[in-house]
């Protein structure tokens, strides 16, 4: 979605007087945290398109009895944060504190918290779940019915999803974790104690991108012997390939236009094949690569890029003219390239409407398509033991570890895909960047 279109959507919603229905949903939590009357902290604040600033803001406090107050030790910039950085997402407000991948040490707990205590090292799910509504009870924590009071999203989608940390006010407008401190509602549900002996950077990505990569494989039903093609060689795409190999996929093909990223994948994940769509047209190249497969195409295709990466002039122009919000370019490539009876999995973020979706091919080829925000808490019992055992190594995607104060630089190089950037970790309180060893094999 272009900045111009985002402004138009925001203007329309304001005219409709659609916004938060109060500050709390039934059975939910306060969206806005109480703040300390004297204490301040540093936080990464969204100030407009391509304008991230580290500002001094009031420090949050325990607000509801189920809250945890966390002192953040590590936080990361997610690929979905780039949609905010370029102002591709509506319902952003100047000064919003970003960040939904973070971990730290428990500073305080509310009276109702029983599973974690002051001093515990914990990681936090990006999705805010209440733990007791219908959807949480059925393993759809990211669709929690209690934590997102946004009437905007309800108007757009029919039902609102759950609340998310540090994202658009479409997802509740909660303060994020790219900060010295963050308040975590429903701490017993959304915090996971980090076992002794597990390094911070091995634990950090259990907050989002490792469960999201696993979720992509779950929705695609990736299993032994599958041929899997993945659009987007960012952190989620790379970890989706890692998970696919772990689950027994026979071939994994990674598709991107940045050769440095594809080379990074080859170093980290031996056996993964790569396709640079700037050098070869995606669908014809995949047909050639899978010509000898029984289904003459991938069994599973995964979209790990998202809505604002238009590949055609048609969709770029239509988005500029406010004729659509998201682009269908990659979705149509997936529909065309996957074998008949194949599975399509979408974990890249989409927010609205696309034009020219090839629904005919989808129907005639008997395809299955699934998408969704990851219910992180559902996957913790499966993934934590795999990370502890070294079977999955999510920290492989880290290329930059910077002080929180250098967040604007981190956003810039991540968005521009420069300086070999794959994944940025920010450390509150640090004064210098950490030099990592050269990228090698896992």
N, C-alpha and C positions, 0 to 999 in steps of 0.2 A: 504494500500500500504506500503510495507516495505521500510526502508531507502535505501536499495540497489537498489530497483526498482525506487524509487524517483530520485536517482542520475542518473540512466540510462535514465529515461525520460528527466531529465534536460539536460543531455549530448546530447541526440538526438535532442532536441529542439534547443540547441545552434548550432549544426551542420547544422540544417535547417535554421538557422538565423531567427528564428521566435520569435518575442518579441513584445514590444510596437510599434505601428505604430505612432510614434511621441508622444507627451505629451497630446494631446487633440483630441477628436473626434468632428465631426461637430455638433454644437449646444451643446457641452459638456462643461467641465471645466478643469482647469489645475489639473493634478494629483499631481505633486510636489508643495508643498506650498512654498511661499517665507518665509524666516526665518529672525528673528530679528538679526541685526548685533552684538548685545551685550548680549541680554537676553538668559538665558538657562532655561531648565526645566528638571524634572525627568520623565523618560518614561520606560515602560517595553519593553525590546528589546530581540528579538529572536536571539540567537547566535549559534544555532545548536540543534540537537536532545537532549531533556531533559536538555537544557541549557538556562534558562531564566535569564536575568540580568536586574537590574534597573540601567540605565545609565543616565548620564547628556548629553542632546542633545540640539540642537538649538530650540528655541521656534518658533512655526509657526506664521505667520501673515496673515491678510486678503490678499488674492491674486487676486481673481476675484470679480467683483462688487456684485455678489449674495452671497458672503461668509459671514458666521458667525464665529467669534473666540470665543470658549467656554472655560471658566475656569471649569475644571472637578471637581465635588464634590463627585460623586459615579460612579464606573465602576465595571464591573463584569467579571469573567472568565466564558466563555461559554463552554458547552460540545464540540462544534465544534472547539474551540481553542485547545483542546487536540489532535486533528488530526495534528495540527501544532507542538505542544509540542513534539510529538513522531516522527516528521518529516515524517508524512504520506501523506503530500500534496506537490506536486512539485511547482517549481517557488517561493521558499522562498529565501530570501537574508539575510545574516548576518547583524544584526542591525535593521531589520524591527521592527517597533513599532506596537504592537498588540492591540486588544481590539475593539469590536464592540457593546458592551452594555454599554452605558454611558449617564450621564446627568450632568447638571451643570448650571452655571450662565453665561449669555451672557456678554462677555468682550468688543467686538467690532463688528460692522456690516459694510458690504460694502454698497456702495451708492444705490444699487438696492434693498436692503432688506427693506420690508415694514411691515411684520407681527410680527417681534420681535425686541426688542430694548435692549440696554445696561441695565443690571441689571435684565432682565427677567430670571426666572428659567425655563429651558426647558429640555426636553428629546429628544433624537435623534434616528431616525430609523437606523438600521444597514445597510440597503440597500440605496445606494445613487441614488436618482431619480432626473431627470431634471425637471419633471412636465409638459413637453410639447411635448414629442415624441409620436409616435403611441401607444407604449406599456404603457407608463404612463397614457395616456388619456383613456386607456381601463382597468385601474386598475391592471396592471402588473408592478408595480414600480420596483420590483426586477429584471425585465428583461429590464430595461431602455436601450434604444438603443444609449444613448449619453455619458454614464459615465464610460464605461470600454473600454480602448484602447488596451486591450490585444489581439494580433494576435494569441497567443498560444491557448487561449480558443476558438477563432473563428475556428482555424485549427482543434481542438479536437472535437468540437460540431457542427460545421456548422455555428452557430451564437453565439456570445458572450452574456452572461447574463449581468446584470448591475454591476456597481462598488460596492464594499463592503468595509467598514472601517476595517483596521487592519488585513487584511487577505493576502492570497497568491497574488503574482503578476498576477495570473490567473484572479483575480477579481479586477485588476487595480493597486494594490500596494499602496493604500492610507494609510497614517499614521493613526494609530488607537487611541482609546480613553483611553487606560490604561496609562495615562500621566497627567501631571498638566494642559496642555492646548491641544486643538485639533481644527483644522480648519474644518468647516462643509461647503462643497459646497452646493449651492442652499438651503440656510438656510430657506427660506420661505416654501419650500416643505418638508424638512427633519427634521425640528425642530417642536416640539409641546410644547406650553406653559403649564406648570404644574399648575393646579388650586390651589388657596389658600386653605389651609386646608388638602391637600393631601400630606401625608408624602413621603419623598424621596424614601424609600424602597417599598412603594406601587406603586409609579410611575415608578421606574427604569426598571422594566421588560416589560413595554410597548415598550421598545426599540427593543425587539427580542422575548424572550422565551414565553411570553403570547400570542402575535399574532401568533407565530409559533404553539403553542399548539392549538389555535383556528383554524388556517389554516389546521392543521391535521384533525380536526373534520369537517371542511367545505369540504375538498377534499373527506373525507369518508362519507359525507352526514349523519352525526350522528343525529338522531332524537329520539323522544319519543318512548320508548319501545325497543330500539336496545340493542343487546349484543355486547360489544366492548372489544377486546383484544389488549393490548399495549405491544410491545417489547421494553424494556429499561426503568428502573425506575430511570432515571436521572431527572434533573429539567424539561426538555420538556415533558418527559413521564408522570411525576407526574401532571404537569399542563394540559396535554392533558386529563388525567383522570378527573381532576377537571372540565374542560370544558365539558367533556362528561356527567358527572353527572348533571351539570347545564343545559345542553340541553335536559335532560330527559332520558338518557340511563338507561335501566332497570338493566343491569348488566355491571360492568367494571372489567376486569381481567388484572392484572399487572404482567408482566413476566420479571424476572431478575435472576441473579445468586448470588447476594450479599444480604444475609438475612437481614443485618442491613438496607439496602435501602427498602426492602419490609416491614419491621417492621415500618419504618418511614412513609411509605404510609398508613399503617393501622391506625397509630396514627393521621395522618393529614386528611385522607379522609375515615371516617367510611363508611362501605358498600363495599369498593373496595376489591375484592378477589385477592389473590396473588398466584403465581406459581414460585417456585424456580427450574430452569431447571437443576441444579446440582443434585437435589433430584429426579426429575421425568422428563422423556422425554417429550418435549414440546407438540408435536402433539398428542400423545396418551393421555396425561393428559388433554389437551383441549377437546378432543373427549369425554372423560369420564365426564368432568365438564359440557359439553353442550349436553349430550346424550338425555336429555328430552326436549331440545329446539326444536321448530318446524323445524328449518333448520338443526339441528344436527351439529351445529358449530356456531362460532361468525358471526354476520351480517357484522361487520366492523373489520378490523385488521389495526393497526397503527404501523409503524416502526419508532422508535424514538432513535435509537442507532447509526447507520452509518456504513461506509464501512470497518473500520479496525478491527472489532470485529469478527474474524473467530471462528466458533464453531466446525469445523471438521479438522482433520489432513490433509485431502485431500486439502482443500482450503488453509490451512496454508502453506503446502508444495508448492502448485502452486504459491502462492504469493511470497514465498522465492525464487523460481526459476524464477520469473519474467514471469510466464505464464498467470497471470491475475493481475489486479490492485485491484479490490474490491472482496469481498466474497459474494456469493449468499446464504449462509447458512440460514440467517433469512428470506430472501425473499421466499425461497422454503418452509420453515416452514409455512409462512403466506399463500402461495398459497394452500398448502395441508390442512391447518387447517380451513380456512374460508369456510363458507357454499357455496353451489352452488348459483351463482348469487350474491355473496357477493362483498364487496368493500374493496380495498387495498389502504392505504394512506401512502406515504413515505415522512417523513420530516427529517430523518437521512441523513447526507451528503454522497453522492456517487459521485465519480469523473471520473470513467473510465469504464472498461470492467469487466464482471463477466463470469465465466464458469459454465456450467451445470445448467443453469436456466431452471426450469421445465415449459417450455412454453406450452407443451402439456396439462398439467393439467390446466394451466391458460385459454387456449382456450376452452377445453372441459367443464370446469365448468362454463363457461360464466361469467367470473370475470371482474371487472373493476379495473384498477390500475391507480392512479394519484400520482404525486410527484412534488415537486418544492420548491425553495426558497421562503420565505414568503414575499409578498408585504405588508410590515408593515403598510404603510400609509393608505392602503385600510381599515384596520380594526380599526384604531383609533376612528372613530366616533361611532363604536359599543362597543368597549371595555372600553374606558375611563369612560363612565357613569356607567358601571357595576363595575369597580374598585372603583369609587367614592361611589357607593351605598353599597359596601361590598359584592356584589353578587359573585365576583371573588376576591380571595386574593392571588395574585402571590407571595407576600413576604413570604408565608408559607415555601418556599423551602430554604430560607437562613439558613445556619448553621454556617458560619464563616464570620466575618467582620474584615478585616485586614488593616493595613496601606499599602499604595502602595509599600513601601520599602520591605514588606514581600511577594510580588507577587511570587518569586520563591518557597517559602513554600506553598503558595496557589495552584500553579500548581501541585506541587508534591503530596500533599494529595488528591487533586481532581482526579488526574490521577490514583493514587493507591487506591482510594476509602477507604482511611484510616481516622482515627479520626472522624468517623461519618460524613464525608464530603458529602454534597449534592450540595451546592452552595456557592461560595465564592464571597463576595463583597469587593472591594478594595477602600480605601479612600485616595486620595492624600492629603498630608499635615498632616495626622493623625500620631500620635507617638505610639499609643498603640492599641492592638486589642480590640474589643468590645465583652464583654461577653453576650451571648444571653441567655434567659430563656430556660429551658429544652424543647425539642420538645414536643408539646402537640397537642390536636385536634384543628381544625380551629373553 
